[in-house]
Amino acid sequence: MDQQWTNELAVAQVRVARPTDQLKEIERFYCEGVGLKKIGSFSGHRGYEGIMIGLPNVHYHLEFTEHVEGSPCPAPSKDNLLVLYIPNKETIHSIAQRLSRMGYPEVEPENPYWMQKGTTIEDPDGWRLVLMNTEGI
């Protein structure tokens, strides 16, 4: 890795943001279902409200926003994924069961690679989440 490049890129935080038109159900899916934490929220910001979801004390998280006039958000292809690497297989099984009871069953991934050690589930907007049973890279 080019150390000079990493020293020049002093990023304080990473946020992945996307719109939704069902903010409450997205919060329920990722917090109650997956087990992530709501770490922030806002409302009345030029017609937007939103939530930040992630892991406490970590400098990367997801942001979901909803506009008062609607925030249509068609899901991209079935191979656009959010992947959470979870080494404990029982944790993945527990999350998948909880989401299934909430009405979000496992779906077949587009790329067969994710079937080897992963569980793929669509969130309320149709975006895909993979619970991958490895340590990551």
DRENPA-3360 file (N, C-alpha, C; in nm, 2 decimals, always signed):
BEGIN
1 = MDQQWTNE = +0.08/-0.12/+0.00/+0.00/+0.00/+0.00/+0.09/+0.12/+0.00 ~ +0.05/+0.22/-0.07/+0.13/+0.35/-0.08/+0.10/+0.43/+0.05 ~ +0.20/+0.43/+0.14/+0.18/+0.49/+0.27/+0.17/+0.64/+0.25 ~ +0.23/+0.70/+0.16/+0.22/+0.85/+0.14/+0.08/+0.88/+0.10 ~ +0.01/+0.81/+0.02/-0.13/+0.83/-0.01/-0.22/+0.82/+0.11 ~ -0.20/+0.72/+0.19/-0.29/+0.71/+0.31/-0.26/+0.82/+0.41 ~ -0.14/+0.87/+0.42/-0.12/+0.98/+0.51/-0.18/+1.11/+0.46 ~ -0.19/+1.13/+0.33/-0.25/+1.25/+0.27/-0.40/+1.25/+0.28;
9 = LAVAQVRV = -0.46/+1.13/+0.29/-0.60/+1.12/+0.29/-0.65/+1.11/+0.44 ~ -0.66/+1.22/+0.51/-0.69/+1.22/+0.65/-0.84/+1.22/+0.66 ~ -0.91/+1.11/+0.64/-1.05/+1.10/+0.65/-1.09/+1.08/+0.80 ~ -1.18/+1.16/+0.85/-1.23/+1.16/+0.99/-1.34/+1.06/+1.01 ~ -1.42/+1.04/+0.90/-1.54/+0.96/+0.91/-1.59/+0.92/+0.77 ~ -1.65/+0.80/+0.76/-1.71/+0.75/+0.64/-1.86/+0.73/+0.66 ~ -1.94/+0.79/+0.57/-2.09/+0.77/+0.58/-2.14/+0.73/+0.45 ~ -2.21/+0.63/+0.44/-2.28/+0.58/+0.32/-2.43/+0.62/+0.33;
17 = ARPTDQLK = -2.47/+0.71/+0.24/-2.61/+0.77/+0.26/-2.69/+0.73/+0.14 ~ -2.82/+0.71/+0.17/-2.92/+0.68/+0.06/-3.06/+0.72/+0.10 ~ -3.14/+0.76/+0.01/-3.28/+0.80/+0.04/-3.37/+0.67/+0.06 ~ -3.48/+0.70/+0.12/-3.58/+0.60/+0.13/-3.71/+0.67/+0.15 ~ -3.82/+0.60/+0.12/-3.95/+0.66/+0.15/-4.02/+0.58/+0.26 ~ -3.95/+0.50/+0.34/-4.00/+0.43/+0.45/-3.90/+0.42/+0.56 ~ -3.87/+0.54/+0.61/-3.76/+0.56/+0.71/-3.79/+0.47/+0.84 ~ -3.91/+0.47/+0.89/-3.94/+0.39/+1.01/-3.91/+0.24/+0.99;
25 = EIERFYCE = -3.95/+0.19/+0.88/-3.93/+0.05/+0.85/-3.78/+0.02/+0.83 ~ -3.71/+0.11/+0.77/-3.56/+0.09/+0.75/-3.50/+0.09/+0.89 ~ -3.54/+0.18/+0.98/-3.48/+0.18/+1.11/-3.52/+0.05/+1.18 ~ -3.64/+0.00/+1.17/-3.68/-0.13/+1.23/-3.59/-0.24/+1.18 ~ -3.57/-0.25/+1.05/-3.49/-0.36/+0.98/-3.35/-0.36/+1.04 ~ -3.28/-0.24/+1.03/-3.14/-0.24/+1.06/-3.11/-0.24/+1.21 ~ -3.20/-0.18/+1.29/-3.18/-0.17/+1.44/-3.24/-0.30/+1.51 ~ -3.37/-0.31/+1.49/-3.43/-0.43/+1.56/-3.40/-0.56/+1.50;
33 = GVGLKKIG = -3.39/-0.56/+1.36/-3.36/-0.69/+1.29/-3.22/-0.73/+1.29 ~ -3.14/-0.64/+1.23/-2.99/-0.67/+1.22/-2.92/-0.65/+1.35 ~ -2.96/-0.55/+1.43/-2.89/-0.53/+1.56/-2.79/-0.41/+1.56 ~ -2.79/-0.33/+1.45/-2.71/-0.21/+1.45/-2.78/-0.11/+1.54 ~ -2.71/+0.00/+1.58/-2.76/+0.10/+1.67/-2.79/+0.23/+1.60 ~ -2.90/+0.29/+1.64/-2.93/+0.43/+1.59/-2.83/+0.52/+1.66 ~ -2.74/+0.58/+1.59/-2.64/+0.67/+1.66/-2.66/+0.82/+1.64 ~ -2.77/+0.85/+1.56/-2.80/+0.99/+1.54/-2.92/+1.00/+1.46;
41 = SFSGHRGY = -2.98/+1.12/+1.46/-3.10/+1.15/+1.37/-3.11/+1.30/+1.36 ~ -3.19/+1.34/+1.26/-3.23/+1.48/+1.24/-3.36/+1.49/+1.18 ~ -3.43/+1.60/+1.19/-3.56/+1.63/+1.13/-3.56/+1.78/+1.10 ~ -3.65/+1.81/+1.01/-3.68/+1.95/+0.97/-3.56/+2.02/+0.91 ~ -3.48/+1.94/+0.84/-3.36/+2.00/+0.77/-3.39/+2.02/+0.62 ~ -3.45/+2.13/+0.59/-3.49/+2.17/+0.45/-3.58/+2.06/+0.39 ~ -3.67/+2.01/+0.47/-3.77/+1.91/+0.43/-3.72/+1.77/+0.44 ~ -3.60/+1.75/+0.50/-3.55/+1.61/+0.52/-3.55/+1.57/+0.67;
49 = EGIMIGLP = -3.57/+1.44/+0.69/-3.54/+1.38/+0.82/-3.45/+1.26/+0.79 ~ -3.38/+1.22/+0.89/-3.29/+1.11/+0.86/-3.24/+1.05/+0.99 ~ -3.18/+0.93/+0.97/-3.12/+0.86/+1.08/-2.98/+0.81/+1.04 ~ -2.89/+0.80/+1.14/-2.76/+0.74/+1.12/-2.76/+0.61/+1.20 ~ -2.72/+0.50/+1.13/-2.72/+0.37/+1.20/-2.58/+0.31/+1.18 ~ -2.53/+0.25/+1.29/-2.40/+0.19/+1.28/-2.36/+0.12/+1.41 ~ -2.23/+0.12/+1.43/-2.18/+0.06/+1.56/-2.13/+0.18/+1.64 ~ -2.17/+0.18/+1.77/-2.12/+0.29/+1.86/-1.97/+0.31/+1.86;
57 = NVHYHLEF = -1.92/+0.43/+1.86/-1.78/+0.46/+1.87/-1.70/+0.41/+1.75 ~ -1.76/+0.40/+1.63/-1.69/+0.36/+1.51/-1.72/+0.47/+1.41 ~ -1.62/+0.51/+1.33/-1.62/+0.62/+1.24/-1.67/+0.59/+1.10 ~ -1.76/+0.50/+1.09/-1.83/+0.47/+0.96/-1.97/+0.42/+1.00 ~ -2.07/+0.47/+0.92/-2.21/+0.43/+0.95/-2.29/+0.45/+0.82 ~ -2.42/+0.41/+0.83/-2.51/+0.43/+0.73/-2.60/+0.55/+0.76 ~ -2.65/+0.62/+0.66/-2.74/+0.73/+0.68/-2.86/+0.70/+0.58 ~ -2.98/+0.72/+0.63/-3.10/+0.70/+0.55/-3.18/+0.83/+0.57;
65 = TEHVEGSP = -3.22/+0.89/+0.45/-3.29/+1.02/+0.46/-3.43/+1.00/+0.39 ~ -3.52/+1.08/+0.43/-3.65/+1.08/+0.37/-3.70/+1.23/+0.36 ~ -3.75/+1.26/+0.24/-3.80/+1.40/+0.22/-3.95/+1.40/+0.23 ~ -4.00/+1.52/+0.28/-4.14/+1.53/+0.30/-4.22/+1.51/+0.17 ~ -4.17/+1.54/+0.06/-4.24/+1.52/-0.07/-4.21/+1.38/-0.12 ~ -4.15/+1.29/-0.05/-4.12/+1.16/-0.09/-3.98/+1.14/-0.13 ~ -3.93/+1.02/-0.12/-3.79/+0.99/-0.15/-3.79/+0.86/-0.22 ~ -3.84/+0.85/-0.34/-3.84/+0.72/-0.41/-3.70/+0.67/-0.42;
73 = CPAPSKDN = -3.68/+0.55/-0.40/-3.55/+0.49/-0.40/-3.55/+0.35/-0.46 ~ -3.56/+0.34/-0.59/-3.56/+0.20/-0.64/-3.42/+0.14/-0.62 ~ -3.43/+0.01/-0.58/-3.30/-0.06/-0.55/-3.22/-0.08/-0.68 ~ -3.09/-0.08/-0.67/-3.01/-0.10/-0.79/-3.01/-0.25/-0.83 ~ -2.92/-0.30/-0.90/-2.91/-0.44/-0.94/-2.91/-0.53/-0.81 ~ -2.93/-0.65/-0.83/-2.93/-0.75/-0.72/-2.79/-0.78/-0.67 ~ -2.69/-0.72/-0.74/-2.55/-0.75/-0.70/-2.49/-0.62/-0.64 ~ -2.57/-0.52/-0.61/-2.52/-0.41/-0.53/-2.55/-0.45/-0.38;
81 = LLVLYIPN = -2.45/-0.46/-0.30/-2.46/-0.52/-0.17/-2.40/-0.44/-0.06 ~ -2.46/-0.45/+0.06/-2.40/-0.41/+0.18/-2.36/-0.54/+0.25 ~ -2.23/-0.56/+0.27/-2.18/-0.69/+0.33/-2.13/-0.66/+0.47 ~ -2.18/-0.74/+0.57/-2.13/-0.74/+0.70/-2.06/-0.87/+0.73 ~ -1.93/-0.86/+0.76/-1.86/-0.98/+0.79/-1.87/-1.01/+0.94 ~ -1.93/-1.13/+0.96/-1.96/-1.17/+1.10/-1.90/-1.31/+1.12 ~ -1.80/-1.32/+1.20/-1.73/-1.45/+1.21/-1.81/-1.56/+1.28 ~ -1.91/-1.52/+1.37/-1.98/-1.62/+1.44/-2.11/-1.66/+1.36;
89 = KETIHSIA = -2.11/-1.79/+1.32/-2.22/-1.84/+1.24/-2.35/-1.84/+1.31 ~ -2.35/-1.86/+1.45/-2.47/-1.85/+1.52/-2.54/-1.71/+1.53 ~ -2.45/-1.61/+1.53/-2.50/-1.47/+1.52/-2.57/-1.45/+1.39 ~ -2.52/-1.50/+1.28/-2.58/-1.48/+1.15/-2.71/-1.55/+1.15 ~ -2.72/-1.68/+1.20/-2.84/-1.75/+1.20/-2.95/-1.68/+1.29 ~ -2.91/-1.63/+1.40/-3.00/-1.55/+1.48/-3.06/-1.43/+1.41 ~ -2.97/-1.35/+1.35/-3.02/-1.23/+1.28/-3.11/-1.27/+1.16 ~ -3.07/-1.38/+1.09/-3.16/-1.42/+0.97/-3.29/-1.47/+1.02;
97 = QRLSRMGY = -3.30/-1.54/+1.13/-3.43/-1.59/+1.19/-3.51/-1.47/+1.23 ~ -3.45/-1.37/+1.30/-3.52/-1.26/+1.35/-3.58/-1.18/+1.23 ~ -3.50/-1.16/+1.12/-3.55/-1.08/+1.01/-3.66/-1.16/+0.93 ~ -3.64/-1.29/+0.93/-3.75/-1.37/+0.86/-3.88/-1.36/+0.94 ~ -3.88/-1.36/+1.07/-4.00/-1.34/+1.15/-4.06/-1.20/+1.12 ~ -3.97/-1.11/+1.09/-4.02/-0.97/+1.06/-4.07/-0.96/+0.92 ~ -4.06/-1.06/+0.84/-4.11/-1.06/+0.70/-4.00/-1.04/+0.60 ~ -3.88/-1.06/+0.64/-3.76/-1.05/+0.54/-3.69/-1.18/+0.53;
105 = PEVEPENP = -3.73/-1.27/+0.45/-3.66/-1.40/+0.44/-3.53/-1.39/+0.36 ~ -3.46/-1.49/+0.37/-3.33/-1.50/+0.29/-3.37/-1.51/+0.14 ~ -3.29/-1.45/+0.05/-3.31/-1.45/-0.09/-3.18/-1.51/-0.15 ~ -3.20/-1.56/-0.27/-3.08/-1.62/-0.35/-3.00/-1.50/-0.40 ~ -2.87/-1.50/-0.38/-2.78/-1.39/-0.43/-2.77/-1.41/-0.58 ~ -2.74/-1.29/-0.64/-2.71/-1.29/-0.79/-2.58/-1.37/-0.82 ~ -2.48/-1.34/-0.74/-2.35/-1.40/-0.75/-2.34/-1.52/-0.66 ~ -2.32/-1.64/-0.71/-2.32/-1.76/-0.62/-2.21/-1.76/-0.52;
113 = YWMQKGTT = -2.11/-1.67/-0.53/-2.00/-1.66/-0.43/-2.06/-1.64/-0.29 ~ -2.16/-1.55/-0.29/-2.22/-1.51/-0.16/-2.29/-1.63/-0.09 ~ -2.33/-1.73/-0.16/-2.40/-1.85/-0.10/-2.30/-1.94/-0.02 ~ -2.17/-1.93/-0.05/-2.08/-2.02/+0.01/-2.08/-2.01/+0.16 ~ -2.07/-1.88/+0.21/-2.06/-1.86/+0.35/-2.15/-1.74/+0.39 ~ -2.24/-1.70/+0.30/-2.32/-1.58/+0.33/-2.47/-1.61/+0.33 ~ -2.54/-1.52/+0.39/-2.69/-1.52/+0.39/-2.73/-1.38/+0.34 ~ -2.81/-1.38/+0.23/-2.85/-1.26/+0.17/-3.00/-1.23/+0.20;
121 = IEDPDGWR = -3.03/-1.11/+0.24/-3.16/-1.07/+0.27/-3.19/-0.93/+0.21 ~ -3.30/-0.90/+0.16/-3.34/-0.77/+0.11/-3.40/-0.69/+0.22 ~ -3.36/-0.56/+0.22/-3.41/-0.47/+0.32/-3.55/-0.42/+0.27 ~ -3.62/-0.33/+0.34/-3.75/-0.29/+0.30/-3.76/-0.22/+0.16 ~ -3.64/-0.16/+0.12/-3.64/-0.09/-0.01/-3.59/-0.19/-0.12 ~ -3.56/-0.31/-0.09/-3.51/-0.41/-0.19/-3.36/-0.41/-0.20 ~ -3.29/-0.33/-0.12/-3.14/-0.33/-0.13/-3.10/-0.45/-0.05 ~ -2.99/-0.51/-0.10/-2.95/-0.64/-0.04/-2.84/-0.63/+0.06;
129 = LVLMNTEG = -2.86/-0.71/+0.17/-2.76/-0.72/+0.28/-2.71/-0.86/+0.28 ~ -2.58/-0.88/+0.29/-2.52/-1.01/+0.30/-2.45/-1.02/+0.44 ~ -2.49/-1.12/+0.51/-2.43/-1.15/+0.64/-2.33/-1.26/+0.61 ~ -2.20/-1.22/+0.60/-2.10/-1.31/+0.55/-2.02/-1.37/+0.67 ~ -2.01/-1.51/+0.67/-1.95/-1.58/+0.78/-1.80/-1.59/+0.76 ~ -1.73/-1.48/+0.76/-1.58/-1.48/+0.75/-1.53/-1.36/+0.83 ~ -1.41/-1.35/+0.85/-1.34/-1.24/+0.92/-1.33/-1.12/+0.83 ~ -1.35/-1.13/+0.70/-1.33/-1.02/+0.60/-1.19/-1.03/+0.54;
137 = I = -1.15/-0.92/+0.48/-1.01/-0.93/+0.42/-0.90/-0.89/+0.51;
% end
